[in-house]
């Protein structure tokens, strides 16, 4: 998550205000779960695994539905990609 955002929980859903994007984002229940997983750097594979177990969703459906959402988070600067650095 971008730490400079303002986020609030409203009726169990997250609403995020982004001054950079000049917009607010109202997440549905699954998007809220994903947002909560992103409080710390989290591999996409872990997000897929958790959602698969929680909602009994197959990998193809997850890739089709969740990947564009994650891309939108990055595009809107609500989240950022973090690469693992290997040993020096």
Buried (B, 14 or more C-beta within 10 A) or exposed (E): BBEEBEBEEEEEBBBBEBEEBEEEBEBEEBBBBBBEBBEEEBEEEEBBEBBBEEEEBEEEEBEEEBEEBBEEBEEBEBBEEEEEEEEE
